[in-house]
Amino acid sequence: MQSEPDITRKTAVTVPCPSCGQSVKWEETSTWRPFCSRRCQLIDLNEWLSDEEENQQKPD
């Protein structure tokens, strides 16, 4: 007799880091999700802030 599959076990979902593309586990213990590290998080923030600043400087 076969036992029922364990449906309580969660499969690890991985997503690519938006900055470098490295695989990141999407779980509560992943501190910088969706980024792989603080460095990648800051790189993305800098790009976002630079884009905002550039848009403000453009004449309409």
C-alpha positions, 0 to 999 in steps of 0.5 A: 500500500502506497502512502499519500504524498506529503503535501505539507512540504513546500518546494523552494521557489527561486527567482533571479536577482534583478541586479545580477541574475543569481538565483535567490530562494523566495522565503522569509529567511532570505533577507534581501529578497528579491535581491541576492545581497545588500550590494545588489539591493543598493545597486538597484536603488541607485539606478532607480534614484538616478532615473528619478533625478534624470526625469526631474531635470528634463524640461517638459 
